[in-house]
């Protein structure tokens, strides 16, 4: 690592080629109760779950670039008017240093869920209503017009009316009354920091937070955590997998179910590979659309890009068809991921008790 890189990254930054020796892991019987599989460290692949690829598609990057350009032009002319809530901190970060996760406030979640379920419920029930109307029309000795009128007043008005009203109300509030629904949450839930190599779980159950609003922080180096897949059955008995990381010596556990919804274990494995790659300062940032604008700010990544001659506009200049091909290739790699066949390289540096 060059001197510049050494001064940029903290001594606690994670490097897969410089992992320090650690004490034996603590006895963690509770892990066996909630987790079925501990995932191995190392030998990662360049994979990432869908949301990390599709959350900021090339078309989205181009729109953002255009908006930023227009904003700067207006600032030069003195005509720029900040958008509502532009300067509000919503606590979420995803850049070359921070991967910080925060939920929306309960108020914001209420209106977003009302919109989602109202729209989805109306469209689904509309299909059900049309199907039942056709079936009844063929079975009953009534004209189509009479059946439609009777059905509307007896069933369809309330059957479709409630989700339609919910959809309309939520759309109205979200579009025209942001002060009714836009509200930051109390703070972040967790953070994984590439520059410091630290994992932080923000603690809202401490006495100081209840007394004066001071958020507690449970912090430890990334290499002191292990990843686990917890598997529980859904209502149909199908396995639902969720990725956790748990500290070996303290009660620090982070649930990544909000990033990758419960489902296939391959997605959990892909997320674990991504987290290791993101934190590893011996290698560049994962080459994903969302990090393209930050690559020149991370010394290891910037040096790598210069050496290989990477196009700095690789993603932002990519057409939709090429991006869909890259996404298809990524999904294929995840389907074939070899996590469970890998040795656990962390076992060289720590003795596992559980």
C-alpha positions as CSV (number, residue, x, y, z in Angstrom):
1,X,0.0,0.0,0.0
2,X,1.4,3.4,-0.9
3,X,2.0,6.1,1.7
4,X,-1.0,8.1,0.4
5,X,-3.2,5.0,0.8
6,X,-1.9,4.3,4.2
7,X,-2.7,7.8,5.4
8,X,-6.2,7.7,3.9
9,X,-7.3,4.4,5.4
10,X,-7.5,3.9,9.2
11,X,-5.3,1.3,10.9
12,X,-8.5,-0.7,11.5
13,X,-9.3,-0.8,7.7
14,X,-9.9,-4.3,6.5
15,X,-7.4,-6.0,4.1
16,X,-7.9,-9.6,3.1
17,X,-4.2,-10.0,2.9
18,X,-3.4,-8.5,6.3
19,X,-5.8,-10.0,8.8
20,X,-4.5,-9.9,12.4
21,X,-4.6,-12.9,14.7
22,X,-7.6,-12.9,17.1
23,X,-8.6,-14.6,20.3
24,X,-10.7,-17.8,20.2
25,X,-14.4,-17.0,19.4
26,X,-16.7,-16.8,22.4
27,X,-19.3,-19.5,23.0
28,X,-22.4,-18.3,21.2
29,X,-25.1,-20.9,21.8
30,X,-27.7,-18.4,20.6
31,X,-26.2,-18.5,17.1
32,X,-27.1,-22.1,16.7
33,X,-30.7,-21.3,17.7
34,X,-31.2,-18.6,15.0
35,X,-28.7,-19.6,12.3
36,X,-28.2,-22.8,10.4
37,X,-25.1,-22.0,8.4
38,X,-22.0,-20.0,9.0
39,X,-20.6,-18.7,5.7
40,X,-16.9,-18.9,5.0
41,X,-14.6,-15.9,4.6
42,X,-12.5,-15.3,1.5
43,X,-12.3,-16.5,-2.1
44,X,-15.1,-14.0,-3.1
45,X,-16.6,-13.5,-6.5
46,X,-17.4,-10.2,-8.1
47,X,-21.2,-10.5,-7.5
48,X,-23.9,-8.3,-6.0
49,X,-27.7,-8.8,-5.4
50,X,-30.0,-7.2,-7.9
51,X,-30.9,-4.1,-5.9
52,X,-27.3,-3.0,-5.9
53,X,-27.2,-3.3,-9.7
54,X,-30.7,-1.9,-10.6
55,X,-31.0,0.7,-7.8
56,X,-29.1,3.1,-10.0
57,X,-29.2,2.1,-13.6
58,X,-27.2,3.9,-16.3
59,X,-30.3,5.8,-17.4
60,X,-30.8,7.0,-13.7
61,X,-27.1,8.1,-13.6
62,X,-27.6,10.1,-16.7
63,X,-30.7,11.8,-15.4
64,X,-28.8,12.6,-12.1
65,X,-25.9,14.0,-14.1
66,X,-28.2,16.3,-16.1
67,X,-30.0,17.5,-13.0
68,X,-26.7,18.3,-11.2
69,X,-25.5,20.2,-14.3
70,X,-28.7,22.2,-14.5
71,X,-28.5,22.9,-10.7
72,X,-24.9,24.3,-11.0
73,X,-25.9,26.4,-14.0
74,X,-28.8,27.9,-12.0
75,X,-26.5,28.5,-9.0
76,X,-24.1,30.5,-11.2
77,X,-27.0,32.5,-12.5
78,X,-28.4,33.0,-9.1
79,X,-31.7,31.4,-10.0
80,X,-31.5,28.2,-8.2
81,X,-34.3,27.4,-5.7
82,X,-33.6,24.4,-3.5
83,X,-36.1,21.5,-3.8
84,X,-38.2,20.8,-0.7
85,X,-36.3,18.8,1.9
86,X,-33.2,18.9,-0.3
87,X,-31.0,19.6,2.8
88,X,-32.7,17.2,5.1
89,X,-30.5,14.3,6.3
90,X,-32.3,11.0,5.9
91,X,-29.3,9.2,7.4
92,X,-28.8,6.7,4.4
93,X,-25.4,6.7,2.7
94,X,-23.9,4.6,0.0
95,X,-20.6,5.9,-1.3
96,X,-16.9,5.0,-1.3
97,X,-16.7,5.3,2.5
98,X,-20.0,4.6,4.0
99,X,-22.6,1.9,3.6
100,X,-25.1,3.2,6.1
101,X,-28.6,1.9,6.3
102,X,-31.6,3.8,7.7
103,X,-35.3,3.1,7.6
104,X,-37.9,5.7,6.7
105,X,-39.9,7.2,9.5
106,X,-43.2,5.5,10.5
107,X,-45.1,8.3,8.9
108,X,-43.3,8.0,5.6
109,X,-43.6,4.2,5.7
110,X,-47.4,4.5,6.2
111,X,-48.0,6.7,3.1
112,X,-45.6,4.6,1.0
113,X,-47.3,1.4,2.0
114,X,-50.7,2.9,1.5
115,X,-49.7,3.8,-2.1
116,X,-48.2,0.4,-2.8
117,X,-51.0,-1.7,-1.3
118,X,-53.7,0.6,-2.7
119,X,-52.4,0.4,-6.2
120,X,-51.5,-3.3,-6.1
121,X,-54.7,-4.2,-4.4
122,X,-56.8,-2.3,-6.9
123,X,-55.2,-3.7,-10.0
124,X,-55.4,-7.3,-8.6
125,X,-59.0,-6.9,-7.5
126,X,-59.9,-5.3,-10.9
127,X,-58.7,-8.5,-12.6
128,X,-60.7,-10.6,-10.2
129,X,-63.8,-8.4,-10.8
130,X,-63.6,-8.6,-14.5
131,X,-63.1,-12.4,-14.4
132,X,-66.1,-12.9,-12.0
133,X,-68.2,-10.5,-14.2
134,X,-67.6,-12.6,-17.3
135,X,-68.2,-15.9,-15.4
136,X,-71.5,-14.6,-13.9
137,X,-72.5,-13.1,-17.2
138,X,-72.2,-16.4,-18.9
139,X,-73.9,-18.3,-16.1
140,X,-76.9,-16.0,-15.3
141,X,-79.9,-15.1,-17.4
142,X,-79.2,-11.4,-17.2
143,X,-78.1,-8.7,-19.7
144,X,-74.5,-7.6,-19.4
145,X,-75.7,-4.1,-18.6
146,X,-78.0,-5.1,-15.8
147,X,-75.3,-7.4,-14.4
148,X,-72.8,-4.6,-14.4
149,X,-75.1,-2.1,-12.7
150,X,-76.2,-4.6,-10.0
151,X,-72.6,-5.8,-9.5
152,X,-71.4,-2.2,-9.2
153,X,-73.9,-1.2,-6.5
154,X,-73.8,-4.5,-4.6
155,X,-70.1,-5.5,-4.7
156,X,-67.7,-3.7,-7.0
157,X,-68.2,-0.2,-5.5
158,X,-66.8,-1.2,-2.2
159,X,-64.7,-4.1,-3.4
160,X,-62.7,-1.8,-5.7
161,X,-63.5,1.5,-4.0
162,X,-61.4,1.1,-0.9
163,X,-58.1,0.2,-2.6
164,X,-58.8,2.9,-5.3
165,X,-59.4,5.5,-2.7
166,X,-56.2,4.5,-0.8
167,X,-54.2,4.7,-4.0
168,X,-55.6,8.1,-4.9
169,X,-55.2,9.6,-1.4
170,X,-51.6,8.4,-1.1
171,X,-50.7,9.6,-4.6
172,X,-52.2,13.0,-3.8
173,X,-50.3,13.4,-0.5
174,X,-47.0,12.1,-1.9
175,X,-47.2,14.3,-4.9
176,X,-48.6,17.6,-3.6
177,X,-48.2,17.6,0.2
178,X,-44.7,16.4,1.0
179,X,-44.8,18.0,4.5
180,X,-47.4,15.4,5.4
181,X,-45.3,12.4,4.7
182,X,-41.6,13.3,4.3
183,X,-40.0,12.9,7.7
184,X,-36.5,11.6,8.5
185,X,-36.3,8.7,10.9
186,X,-34.6,9.1,14.2
187,X,-31.3,7.9,12.8
188,X,-29.4,5.2,11.0
189,X,-29.7,1.5,11.9
190,X,-26.2,0.3,11.0
191,X,-23.1,1.3,9.1
192,X,-20.2,-0.5,7.4
193,X,-17.3,1.8,6.8
194,X,-14.7,1.0,4.1
195,X,-12.3,3.7,5.2
196,X,-12.2,2.8,8.9
197,X,-12.9,-0.9,8.5
198,X,-15.5,-0.6,11.3
199,X,-19.0,-2.0,11.6
200,X,-21.4,0.1,13.8
201,X,-24.8,-0.9,15.2
202,X,-26.6,2.2,16.4
203,X,-28.2,1.7,19.8
204,X,-31.4,3.4,20.6
205,X,-32.1,1.4,23.8
206,X,-29.5,3.0,26.0
207,X,-30.3,5.4,28.8
208,X,-28.6,8.4,27.2
209,X,-30.8,8.2,24.1
210,X,-34.0,8.1,26.3
211,X,-32.6,11.0,28.4
212,X,-31.2,13.4,25.8
213,X,-31.4,11.8,22.4
214,X,-27.7,10.7,22.3
215,X,-27.5,7.6,20.0
216,X,-25.3,4.9,21.3
217,X,-22.8,3.0,19.0
218,X,-21.7,-0.6,19.2
219,X,-18.6,-0.7,17.1
220,X,-16.0,-3.4,16.1
221,X,-13.7,-4.2,13.2
222,X,-15.2,-5.9,10.2
223,X,-12.9,-9.0,10.5
224,X,-14.3,-9.8,13.9
225,X,-17.7,-10.6,12.4
226,X,-19.0,-13.8,10.8
227,X,-21.9,-14.2,8.4
228,X,-24.7,-16.6,9.0
229,X,-27.8,-17.6,7.0
230,X,-30.9,-18.0,9.1
231,X,-33.5,-20.3,7.6
232,X,-37.2,-20.3,8.6
233,X,-40.2,-21.8,6.7
234,X,-42.9,-19.5,5.2
235,X,-46.6,-20.3,5.3
236,X,-46.2,-22.8,2.5
237,X,-43.2,-24.5,4.3
238,X,-40.7,-23.1,1.8
239,X,-37.3,-22.1,3.2
240,X,-36.8,-18.3,3.7
241,X,-33.2,-17.3,4.1
242,X,-31.9,-14.2,5.7
243,X,-28.2,-13.0,6.0
244,X,-26.9,-11.9,9.4
245,X,-23.5,-10.9,10.5
246,X,-22.6,-11.5,14.2
247,X,-19.6,-10.3,16.3
248,X,-17.6,-13.2,17.7
249,X,-17.1,-11.6,21.2
250,X,-19.9,-9.2,21.8
251,X,-23.7,-9.0,21.3
252,X,-23.6,-7.1,18.0
253,X,-25.9,-8.6,15.3
254,X,-27.0,-7.0,12.1
255,X,-29.9,-8.4,10.0
256,X,-29.6,-7.7,6.3
257,X,-33.2,-8.8,5.5
258,X,-34.1,-5.3,4.4
259,X,-31.5,-5.4,1.7
260,X,-32.2,-8.9,0.3
261,X,-35.8,-10.0,1.1
262,X,-36.0,-13.6,2.6
263,X,-35.6,-16.1,-0.2
264,X,-32.9,-17.9,-2.0
265,X,-29.7,-18.7,-0.1
266,X,-27.7,-17.7,-3.2
267,X,-28.7,-14.1,-2.8
268,X,-27.5,-14.1,0.8
269,X,-24.2,-15.6,-0.4
270,X,-23.9,-12.9,-3.0
271,X,-24.5,-10.2,-0.5
272,X,-21.8,-11.6,1.8
273,X,-19.3,-11.6,-1.1
274,X,-20.3,-8.0,-1.9
275,X,-19.7,-6.9,1.7
276,X,-16.3,-8.5,1.8
277,X,-15.3,-6.9,-1.6
278,X,-16.6,-3.5,-0.5
279,X,-14.7,-3.5,2.7
280,X,-11.4,-4.9,1.3
281,X,-9.0,-2.1,0.8
282,X,-6.5,-4.3,-0.9
283,X,-8.8,-4.3,-3.9
284,X,-10.9,-1.6,-5.7
285,X,-14.5,-0.9,-4.9
286,X,-17.0,-3.3,-6.5
287,X,-17.6,-2.2,-10.1
288,X,-21.3,-1.3,-9.9
289,X,-23.2,1.7,-11.3
290,X,-23.9,3.2,-7.9
291,X,-20.1,3.6,-7.2
292,X,-19.0,5.0,-10.5
293,X,-19.1,8.6,-9.4
294,X,-17.0,7.8,-6.3
295,X,-14.3,5.6,-7.7
296,X,-11.8,8.5,-8.2
297,X,-12.2,9.4,-4.5
298,X,-11.0,6.0,-3.2
299,X,-7.2,5.8,-3.5
300,X,-6.9,2.0,-4.2
301,X,-9.8,2.2,-6.7
302,X,-8.4,5.2,-8.4
303,X,-5.0,3.6,-8.7
304,X,-6.5,0.4,-10.1
305,X,-8.6,2.3,-12.6
306,X,-5.5,4.2,-13.9
307,X,-3.5,1.0,-14.2
308,X,-6.1,-1.0,-16.2
309,X,-7.3,2.1,-18.1
310,X,-10.9,1.7,-17.0
311,X,-13.4,4.0,-18.8
312,X,-14.6,6.4,-16.1
313,X,-18.0,6.5,-17.8
314,X,-18.3,2.8,-18.2
315,X,-21.8,2.6,-16.6
316,X,-23.2,6.0,-17.2
317,X,-22.5,5.7,-21.0
318,X,-23.9,2.2,-21.2
319,X,-27.0,1.6,-23.3
320,X,-30.0,-0.2,-21.9
321,X,-29.4,-3.4,-23.9
322,X,-25.8,-3.7,-22.8
323,X,-26.8,-3.1,-19.1
324,X,-29.5,-5.8,-19.3
325,X,-26.8,-8.2,-20.6
326,X,-24.6,-7.3,-17.7
327,X,-27.5,-7.8,-15.3
328,X,-28.3,-11.2,-16.9
329,X,-24.6,-12.2,-16.5
330,X,-24.6,-11.2,-12.9
331,X,-27.7,-13.2,-12.1
332,X,-26.1,-16.2,-13.8
333,X,-23.0,-15.9,-11.6
334,X,-25.2,-15.7,-8.5
335,X,-27.1,-18.8,-9.5
336,X,-23.8,-20.7,-9.8
337,X,-22.1,-19.2,-6.7
338,X,-19.7,-21.7,-4.9
339,X,-19.8,-20.3,-1.3
340,X,-20.6,-23.6,0.4
341,X,-17.7,-25.3,-1.3
342,X,-15.1,-22.8,-0.1
343,X,-12.8,-23.2,2.9
344,X,-13.1,-20.6,5.7
345,X,-9.9,-18.6,5.3
346,X,-10.7,-16.8,8.6
347,X,-9.9,-20.0,10.4
348,X,-6.2,-19.3,9.9
349,X,-6.5,-16.3,12.3
350,X,-9.1,-17.4,14.9
351,X,-10.1,-20.6,16.6
352,X,-13.8,-21.1,16.5
353,X,-15.5,-22.5,19.6
354,X,-19.0,-22.9,18.3
